[in-house]
Amino acid sequence: MKKLYAHSIESQDKTEWQLLVNHLNNVAKIASGFADAFGAARWGDCAGRLHDAGKATKRFQQRLEGSSVRVDHSTFGARWVWQHYDQLGIFLAYVIAGHHGGLPDGGEQARQLHFRLKHAKLQPILQEPLEKCMGLTLPFTLIRGQAGFSLSLFVRMIFSCLVDADFIDTENFFTPERSILRSVPPISENIPDLLKIFKEYMQEIIKQARPGQVNSLRREVFEECIAKASQSRQIFSLTVPTGGGKTYSSMAFALHHAVYNGLRRVIYAIPFTSIIEQNAAVFKAIFGREVVLEHHSNFMEHNDSVDDEYTIKNRLATENWDMPIVVTTNVQFFESLFSYKISRCRKLHNIANSVIVLDEAQAIPTGYLQPCMAVLQELVNNYGCSVVLCTATQPALDDTSSLRKQALSEIQEIVSSPDRLFAKLQRINITFIGKKTNDELSELLEHERKALCIVSTKLQARAVFERLSNRRGTYHLSTNMYPLHRQRILQEIRDRLAADRSCRVVSTSLVEAGVDLDFPVVYRAMAGLDSIAQAAGRCNREGRLNDQGMLGQVFVFDTETTPSMPWLKRCITRAREALRSLPDADPLGTVMMRRYFTLLYDIEDLDCKEIMRLLNPTQLDKDMIFPYREAGDKFRFIEEESTGLIIPFENEAALLVKTLKYSEYTRSIMRKLQPYTVQVRKKDIDTLERGGSIEIIYNEIPVLLNNKAYHQDVGLCVERAAMWDVEQLVT
């Protein structure tokens, strides 16, 4: 009987080629192990055994031998399960048909799944390698009103198991040396070890903590997190005032909870890269960098060569999140759960049986709130996860009046009495001071020795800063400055504060999360109550004024003109409404915050792209038509309206740009240039280009040429596009 092959190499000696039966068996075994994490081992096994059945055809075997004829081998296995199974076969058909190009849309149009199943021209197989994978049943019970959504996610999860298993076995055949680097001890054995390391580390931290009310309350939160960790898997909230030590406390809960429930990993999903970098650095200091995966667009491991073993292992881990601790963005986490692309979906099966910590949970974009809540509930109900909603400004995610059927059920608060905690950790007095012009605001700041002023727009931040006549110890911060520039300014600010020197800062909201600054006075432009609370968290953060019998002062002011951004307008309106409705409540307390979010969520666009309509139709079609590609393309937290502009005025950046121009491998160089990049709107790119201030590399990568257009105090100055230093014009 003729031997059939899955993969060939250049050698004509076919004994070195991979047999098809071996590949199918290997992928089936690996995928089965992955799917076993959520009770679907049989599904993984069947997907693995059938995914490459189309390679058992004369045309495909000829292609391995050098024929240039393209062969659609994916549709064969998909069609086989569709024809030989009952209704459940269509779910495997999606998985198998998409295992090379991504999950297809269901439907009867050309290239859609049901069209392919009915109309594809298939070659007869040379040898029947298929056995019916009978006895498939869903590993969970469908709930009325959520069946479509549950099934669509289940298909993605099986898809994840298959494509990861397929990549791993193929990698093992072609590049075994790379595959070896992927080998790590079983995750389940790592978590108890990490808990032991964490306990030893925290003993030293607690021992060295400065005596005082704030550190006393931080320890109280920490111990309560450990005490509550022995509960069963569910949705938790950790409501802790800003500066209350939630980074250490949430990790204490996550590790103890994971060990108690036999969970495999801890995943931190965070909205802001500043917090990601800060938290990842903390976790790497505790556990070592080898077990902490930092996965976001700005990540770059400094001082490591491209071929360094750690760098390669880290890059491999970003493909499928096979690490015990993962720190990533909300964008990466949620968009992957709604994606159809192999690169995004490959990691999904490793989310099962995890503790998912959503830091700053209130930052989930409101327009996507319903699908996000639905997928979190699915992960808890059907994939063995626990979710921790971790924030100082807890959103009302269990409010059925505003979130309706997508409201989370039975959220368990970890801290026994958040209100008491907020009262004991009272570090500021908040005053609403009415409308202030930029001139009035700058005059107020001139009279402060140490103060932070946070406004809502880059334009106002620059305007207030430039009105300050005394610039000594005065700083501006905004995203018009490239990240490395901002980091240096922040370090100067921290140094001045530590030395008790005068320091005034005018900033946009970028300092409100993940930036540990501590000012006695904070001014904040009117915004949503969660933003005001974050700003207040930069005031008397360590409670040193409390030790002197004083409080920090937070002044909230109205701007001269109403901000133009519709979302900010809505937040301000709802904040005013909440404050009016509860005049005697703490403006930043838990009661007021819940009222604010209930009002904020009581709007029509909690699913602005109608993702739930696409994936969870009122009437589920018997053909199980799921528009995976349409939903995936629509589910985007960040619309690509900006372009990264490289600022190459530091020596390292200039050298990287020079290398970029003559290199075939631009991706790694672009990652190294991230710290020197400012995100710019298209109209500003056009202005800079008209002024001759930028160069476009490879017709897509803009680089700033005119050093007049970037100022060391305020960053990018688009209005100076046509202004040049004479020295730059003389060659």
N, C-alpha and C positions, 0 to 999 in steps of 0.2 A: 504494500500500500504506500502510495507516494507521501513523502513527508511534507508537511505544510509549515511555513515559517511566518513569524510575526514581524521580525526585524532582521535586516541584513547589514553587513559591513562591507567594506571594499574588498576584503579577501574573497577569492573565488571558492575557497574551501568552506563548503556549507556546514561543516561540523562546528564552525565558529558562529554560525547564525543562530538566532533564538527561535526555537520551535514554538509554533503557535499554541500548542497544547500547554507548554510550560508557562507561556505568558498569561494565558487565560486562567490557569490554575493559580499562578502567583498573585495576579490582580484580584481574583476572587477571594483568596485568603486574606489579603491585606484589607480590601474593602469591607469584607465581612467583619474583621476585627474593629475597624473604624465605626461601622454602623451598629455594632453591638453596644456601643456606649449609650444608644437611645433605643435599644430593644429591637433593632432592625437588621440583625446579622444576616438573616436569610435574604433580605433585599440586597444587601451589599454583595453577597455571594453570587446571586443571580446576575446582577449588573456586571460583575467582573467576568463571569463565565460567558456572557453573551455579547459584551461590548465590541469585540473584534471578530465576531463570527463572520463578518463580510470579508475578512482576509482569506477565508477558505474558498476562494474563487480562482479560476484560471487567470483572469486578468490581473488580480492583485499579485499573485505569485509571479507572473511575468513582469510586473512593475518592480518587484524586488530584484529581479534578474536584469533590470536595465531598461525596460519598456518605459516610454514617456507618456503613455496613456494614463490619464487621471482616473482613479477609481473611488467611488463613494462607498466606502466599506461600512460607514456608520449606520446608514439607512437600513442595511440588511438585517442587523440584529434588532433594530427598532421595529422593523416590520414583522419580524418573526414573533417577538413577544406580543405584538398587537394582534396578530392572527391566532396565536395559540393559547392566549390567556383569556380570562374573563375581563371584566371592566378594569381591574387593577393593572393590566398589562400596559395601558396607555401611560401610566406613570413611569414605568421602566423605559417605554419608548422615548419619552422626553429626554431621559437621562442618557440613553445610548446614542440617540440621534445627535445630541449636543456635545458629546465628549471630546470633540476636536474643535468645534467652532463656537461653542457656547450654547446655552439652552435656547431652543427655537421658540418662536411664538406658536401657539396652537392656532389652527385655522386652515381654511381651504384655498388660500391664495398661494401662488407660486412661492416656494422656499419655506412656507410654513409647514409645521409638522404633519398635519392631517393630509395635506396635498402630497408631501413626500411619501407618506405611507401608502397612498393609493396609486400614485402615478410613477414612482421611480422605476426605472428599468434595471432589474437585478439579474446578475449572472447566476446560473445554478452552482451550488457548492460542490467542490471536488470530493469532499468527504464530510459526512454528517457528524460534526463535533458537538452537536447540541443535545442537551437533555432537558426535558421540561422541568423547570424549577417550580414544582407544585407546592401548594400549601402556604402561599403568601397571604398574610393578613396584616392589617394596619396595627402598629404597636400602641395605638391610643384610640380612645373613643371620640368620635366626632361630636361637636356641640352644635346644636341648632343655631343658625345665624352666623357661625364662624367656620363652617365646613370647608368652604372654598379656600379661605386663607390658610387653614391648617394643612390642607392637601398641597397647596402651592409651595409652602415652606418645606414640607416633607420631601417633595421632589427635589428641591434645592439641596437638602441635606444628603440625600442619596447620591445626587450628582456630585457633591463635594467629596464623598467617600470614594466614588469611582475615579474622578479625575486625579485626586491625590494619589490613590493607589496606582493608577496607570503611569503617572509621572515617576513615582518612586521605583517601580519595577523597570521601566524603560531606562531611567537614570542608572540603575544598578547594572544593567546590561551594557550600556554605552560608556559610562564613566564611573566605574566602581570606586575609584579613588575619591570622587566627589560624594558618592553615596555613603562612604565610610564616615565622612565628617558629619553626616546627618544623624548618625547613631548616637543616642543618648540613653541614659538609664530610664526605666519606666517612670512616667510622671507621677504615678501614684506613690512611688517610693520616695520621690523628691520632696513632696509637700511636708511630711512629718519632719524631715531633716531641716527644711527651711524654717519651720516653726521653732525648732530648737535653737537655730542660729538667731532668729528674731528675738526670742526670749532673753538670750544672753546679751544681745546688743542693747535691748531696752532697759535691762537692769543697770547698765552703765549710764544711759541717758537719764534715767530717773534719779540715779545717785548724784549726777552732776548738775541737775536742774536747780536754778536759783530759787530760793524760798520766796513765796509770794502767793497772792490770791489766784493769779492767772494760772501758774503752773500747778497749783493745788487742784483747780478745776479741770485742767487738762488730764491730770492723773485720774480724777474721778470718772471722766468720760472714758478713758482708756480701760479702766478696770470694769466698767459697766459693759463695754463692748465684749470683753472676754467672757463675762458672766452670761451674756445673752447669746453667745455663739453656738451653744449646744442645741438650739432649736432646729426644727426640720427645715428642709428647703422651701423657700417662699420668697415673697417680696418684702424687703425691709426698707426703712428710712433711717438715716442717721442725721438728725437735725442738731447741728452744733454751731454756735456763733463763730464768725470769722475770727481766726486766731485761737480757736479752741483745741487745736492739735488733731484735726480730723485725718491728716495723712497717716500718722502713726496709729491712731485709733482704728481707722477703717481697715488698715492692714492687719492689725491684731484680730479684729473680728473675722476678716476674710480667711486668714490662715487657720484659726481655731475652728471656724465653721466648716472649712474644707476638710480638715482632719476628722472632725466629728461625723461628717456625712459622707466621707470617702470621695470627695470631689477631686478633680484632676489638676485644675489650675486656677489662677486668679487673673482676671482681665480687668484692667482699669481703662475705661473710656472717658476721655477728657476733652472738653470743647476747645481749649486754648493751648497752643504749642508752648507758651511760656510755663504753664502748669505742668505739661507733660515732661518737659526737659527738667524742671525742678524735681518733680516726683520721681522720675526715672533715676536721676542722680542720687536721690535719697535711697532708693531701693537697691541700686548697684553698690552703694557704700555699705549697706547692710549685708546683702546676700552674695555680692560678687557679680560682675557683669555677665558671666557665662550663663546665668539662669534668668536674666531679665532681658526681655525683648522690647526694644524701643522702636515702635513702628509708626513713623509719620514722615511727611515730606521734607521737613527740615533736618532730619537726623543725619549726622555724618560722624563717623568714628574718627576723631582726629589722631594724627601721628601713627596711623596704621597703613601699611602698604596694601595695595589692592589684593595681593596674594597671601596676606596674613591669614592664618588659620581661623582666628576668632572672627575676622571680618567675613570670611566665606561662610562660616557656620551661622553667623548672625543673618547674613543675606538669605541663606537657605531657610532659616526659621521664619523670615517674613513671608515666605511663600505659603506656609501652612500653620503658622503659630504653634509649632511644636516646642513650646517652652513653658515652664511652670508659672512664670509671671510675665504677662504681656501688658505693656503700657502703650495705648494707641489713641487715636482721635475719634470723636463721635462720628466724623465723616467716614473714616475707614470702617468703623464698626457697623454703623447702621446701613451705609450704602452697600456694603458687602452682603448684608442680609436680604437686600432687595435686588441684587445684581443678577445678570445672566452670564456674565463673563467668567471664564475659567480662572483667570488670575485673581479675581475677587472671591469667587465661590470656593476655591480650593481649601480655604481655612475653616469653613463653616462647621464641619463636623467636630473640630477641636474646640468649638464653643460649648458643645454639650458637656454636662457635668462640670460646670465652672461656677465660681463666684464672680459675678459681674458687678463691679463697682462703677456706678455712673457719678463721677465727680461733677459738681456744679450742675445737678440734674435739671435745674430750671432753664439751662441754656439750650435745651433741645428746641430747634426752630418750631414755632407754634404752627406754622403751615404744614408741618409733617408730624404733628403730635399724635394724631389718631393711628396711622400705620406704625409709628414707633412704639406706642403703648401696646398695640396688638401683637407685635413681634416679641416684645418683652414677656407678655403674658404667655405666649406660646412656648418660649424657651423655659419658663418656669413649669408650665403644665405638662409639657411633653418631652423635654430634653434635659431634665434633671438639674436645671440651673437654679441658683439663688441670685436675686438682684438686690443691690444696696443703692438706694437713692441718697446720695451724700451731698449735703449743702447746708449753708446757713439760712438760705431763703427757700424753704421747702415748697415746691409748687403743689397745687391741689390736684394731683394726678389720680385721686380716687373719687373725685367729685362727679357723680353721675348726672347732675343737672347740666353741666357744661360739656363734659367729655362723653356723656351718654354711654352707649354700650362698650366703648373703648376704654372707659375708666378702669384703672387697675383695682383689683379686688383684694381686700384684706391686707393692707399695708401694715406691717408690724414695726412700730417705732422702737429703736434699740435703746435710746436714752429714755429713762422712765418718766422724766418730767422736764421736757425742753424749756417750758416757760420758766421754771425755777432756775434752770441753768442760765438762761438769758438774763434773768434778773440778777443773779449772783455775779455774772460776768459783765455787768453794766460798766462800760468804760468811757462812754461818751454822753454828751448832752447834745440833742439835735434841735436846731432853730431854723425856722423858715423865714428868710429875711426879705422876700419880695423881689421885685425886678431890679436888676443891676445892669448898667451899661458896661461896656468893656473898660471905659475910663474909670468908672467907679470901682470896678472889680480890681483893676490894677492898683488903684490907690489904697484899697483895703489890704492888698498883699504887701504893698510897700511898708506898711506899719507892722507886719508880722516878722518875727525873727526866724521862725521855722513854720512853713505852711505848704500844704499841697492843694492845688486848685485843679479840679477835673471838669472839663467841659465836653460837650457831645460831638463837636466837629473839629477837624484839623484846622479849618480856617479860623475858628475862634481861638483855638489854642495858640496859634501863631500871633494873632492880633493882640491878645492879652499879654503874651510874653514880650512882644516888641514895644508895648507901652510902658514896661517897667524900666524906669530910668537907672536904677541901681542894679547892675547886672552881676555884681560880685556874689558868687554863691547862688546864682539863679539859673535854672535849667528849664529846657523845653523837651517834651517827649511826645512823639507821634509816629505813626507808621509811615510818614514821609522820610523817616530815618531808617537806614538798613539795619538789620538785627544786631550785627556786631557793634555798630555805632551806639545803638540804644543800650546794649549791655555795658559798654564802657561808661556811658553817662550814668546809668543806674548804680554802677560800682562807685563812681565819684559821689553820688548822692548818699549812698550808704556810709561811705567813709566820713563825709561831713557830719552826718547825723550821729555816727558813733563817737566822733570827736567833739560833739556838742557845739558845732560851729553853725553859723547862720546858713539857712538853706531854704530856698523857695523854688517850687516846681510847678510849672503849668503843663498839664498833660491831657491827652484824650483818655478814654476809658481803658486803654491797654494796661494801665497800672492796677486795675481793679481786681484782677485775679492772677494768682501765682506770683505776685511781686511783693515780697515781704518788706514793706516800708512802714515806718512808725513815726508819724507826725503828731504834734500836740493839737494842731489846727488843720481842718480840712474844709475846703469850699467845694460844693458839688452843684453843677447845673441841674435843674429839675429834670427827672427822668423816671423810669419805672422804679418801683420801690426796691426791687432786687438790686438794681444798679446803685441806688443810694446806699443800701446796706453794704454792698461790696466796697464802696468808697469809704464808708464809716469804718470798715475793717482795717483801713490804713491809718486810723486815728487812735492813739494810745493803745496800740496793738498789744504791747507786752504788759500793759497795766501799771507802768511805772508811776504815772500820775496818781493812780489810786493809792499807791503806797504813801503818797504825800497828801492824801485827803482831797485830791482834785479829780476832775474828769476832763477828757479831751472834748474839744468843741467842734461840732460839725455844723456848717452853715449851708443851707440849701437855698439857692437863688433861682429866679426866673431870668431868662435871657432877654435881650432887647427884641429879638425877632423869634417867632416860633420856628423850630427846626423843620426843614422841608421833608425829611424822611417819614413816609407814612407810618412805618412801624413804631418809630420813636414817638410820633404824635399820639398814636393809640396808647402806648405805655404811659405817657404823661397824663392823658385823659383818664385812664383807669386808675392811676395812682391818686389823682385828685379826688376821684369819686370814692375810692376806698377810704381816704383820709376824712372826707366829709361824713361818710356813713358811720365811722367809729371815732368820734372826736376825742374820746377819753382813753383810747387804747394806745399802747406803745407804738409809735410810727413804724418801727422796724421789728416788732415782736411777731410771734407765730400767729396770733389771731389776725392781726392786720395783714400779714403776708398771705394767709390763706384767702382772706377776703379779696385782696388784690388779684391773685391768680384766678380765683373763681370768676371775677369780672372780666379778666383778660381772656380767659378761655371761652367765654360765652359769646362767641362769634362764629361765623359760618365757614371760615377757611382753615379749620384744623386739619384738613386734608386737601391742601390747595391744588394738588395734581391728581386728585381722585384716585389714589392708589388703591384704596379699599374697594372702590367700585370695580376696578380692573381685576383685582385678585380675589375679591369676596362678593361676587354678584348675588343679588337677591335670589335668583333662580339659577342653580348650578346646572350647566349644560351636561347632558349625558355623555357627550364626547370629551368632557373635561378640557375645554379650551381655555388655556391660561396665556395671556399676552406678556410673557416674561420680558421680552425686549422692550416693548412699549413702557412697561412699568419701570424697568431698570433705567431706561434713558430719562424718564421723568423724575425719578427719585434722586435728586441732587441737592444736597444742602447748600452748596455754593455754586451759583451760576457763574460760568467762566466769563466774567465781564472785565477782568483785569489782566494785565500782562506783567511779567517780572522784568523789571529794568535793572540791569547790572550797573553798579557804581564802582568803577575800577581804579579808584584813586589811591588805594593802599597797595603797597608793593606786591603782596601775595595775590590780590585780586587782579592786578595788572598782568602778572605772570600767568595766571590761570586763563585770562582772556586771550593772551598771546598763544598759549597752548591750544585753546579751544579752536582757534582759527585754522590750525593745521592738523587736527586730530580726527580720526575716524570714530573715536569712542567718546562722544560728547556727553553721554548720560552721567558718567562718574564725575566729569569735570563740572557739569552743571550742579550736581549735588554739592560739590565743594564751594561753588559760587553762591549757594543759598544765603550764607550770612552777609553777603554783599549786595543783596537784591531788594528792591523796593517794588511793591505791587502798585501798578499805575493803570488808570482808566485809559481806554483806547483814545478818547479825545485828547488826553494829555500827551500820549505818545505821538499823536498827529501834530500837536503844537510843537513838541520838541524836534520832531523830524523836519517840520517846515523851517525851524530856526537853525537847522544844520547841527543840532546839538547831540544827535545820536547816530550811531552806526548800527545797521541791521546785519547780523551775521547769519549766514545760511537762510536768509529771507524770513527769519522768524525770531531771532534772539537779539533784542535791542540792548545796546551798550552806550552809556552816557559818555560823551566826549568832552563836553563843555564844563569845566570845573566851576564856572560862575553859576551854573544851574544847581549846584549842591552846596549848601552852607553848613558849616560845622555846628551852628547853633540850632537850626530848624530843619535841616535836611533838604530834600528836593524842593526846588523853587521853579516851577514850570514857567512862571511869568518872565524868568530871565533867560528863556531859550535863545533869544537873539543877542544877548549880551555876552561878550567874550573878554577874557584877559588879553591884553596886547601880546604878552609873552607867548600865549598859546597860538596866536595867529602868525607869529614869526617863526619860520622854519629854518 
